[in-house]
Amino acid sequence: EVGEPIPGGDYKVIITIDEEMPIVLERSFAQQAGAYPNPVAQYDVINIISENDAMDKCELTDTSGRVVKTRAVRTATGYQVEIPVGAGFYTLKLMDVQGNVSIHKIIVK
């Protein structure tokens, strides 16, 4: 039977070989987590969203790779992170408890 089309994104295929041979498709963590607005104003907040209820932490780094902010995140419905940094380009890394990572380039005005 043909169902709804699968949305674009990265998928992991798990194949278990037995009599019925089930196939499972999982959306990657990178497709389940996000941050907005982007660009963000200096000293404003970034909203972090995730469909994954196992979100663990977020980390903001500057262009040299220096960590400028780390926060524990324990929610799947949304979380706000203050951006107390100067204007520029940053990387926001979102991590879940399984070690999956979603990386977002953030512009601070």
C-alpha positions in Angstrom: 0.0 0.0 0.0 1.3 3.5 -0.9 1.0 6.1 1.9 2.0 9.7 2.2 5.3 10.7 0.6 8.3 10.9 2.9 9.5 14.5 3.3 13.0 15.4 2.2 15.8 15.0 4.7 18.5 12.5 5.9 17.2 9.1 6.8 18.8 6.1 8.5 17.6 2.7 7.2 17.6 -0.2 9.7 17.1 -3.6 8.2 16.4 -6.6 10.4 16.5 -9.9 8.5 14.0 -12.5 9.6 10.9 -14.1 8.1 9.0 -10.8 7.7 12.1 -8.6 7.0 10.8 -5.2 8.5 12.3 -2.0 7.3 12.3 1.1 9.5 13.0 4.7 8.4 14.0 7.2 11.0 14.4 11.0 10.5 17.8 12.2 11.5 18.3 14.4 14.6 19.5 17.2 12.3 16.1 17.2 10.7 14.3 17.2 14.1 16.0 20.2 15.7 16.3 23.8 14.8 16.8 27.4 16.0 15.2 30.7 15.1 15.2 33.6 14.4 18.3 33.8 12.2 19.7 36.4 12.0 19.2 37.3 15.7 19.7 40.7 17.4 22.6 41.1 19.8 21.5 40.4 23.4 18.2 38.8 22.2 17.2 35.1 22.5 17.3 32.2 20.1 14.4 29.8 20.3 15.4 26.2 20.1 12.9 23.7 18.9 13.1 19.9 18.7 10.8 17.0 18.0 13.3 14.9 20.0 12.4 14.7 23.7 15.9 13.6 24.5 17.5 17.0 23.9 20.5 17.4 26.2 22.5 20.6 25.6 23.3 23.4 23.3 26.7 25.1 22.6 27.4 28.4 20.9 30.9 28.8 19.4 32.6 31.7 17.6 34.4 31.5 14.3 37.7 30.5 16.1 35.9 27.5 17.7 35.9 29.0 21.2 32.8 28.0 23.2 31.0 31.2 24.2 27.9 29.7 25.8 26.8 26.2 26.9 23.3 25.4 28.3 21.6 22.3 29.4 18.4 21.8 27.5 15.8 19.4 28.8 12.7 20.0 26.7 11.3 18.9 23.4 8.7 21.7 23.0 11.0 24.7 23.1 13.8 26.5 24.9 15.2 30.0 24.7 19.0 30.8 24.9 20.2 34.3 25.5 22.8 35.6 23.0 25.1 37.8 25.1 27.7 38.1 22.3 28.9 40.7 19.8 27.8 40.9 16.2 29.2 38.2 14.0 28.9 34.6 12.8 28.5 31.7 15.3 27.8 28.0 15.3 25.0 26.6 17.4 25.4 22.9 18.2 22.4 21.1 19.5 23.0 17.7 21.1 20.7 14.9 22.4 21.4 12.3 25.0 22.3 9.7 22.4 25.2 11.9 21.1 23.4 13.0 18.0 24.3 16.6 16.9 22.5 19.2 14.8 24.6 22.2 13.7 23.3 25.6 12.8 25.1 28.7 11.5 23.8 31.7 13.4 24.2 35.4 12.5 24.2 38.0 15.3 23.5 41.5 14.1 
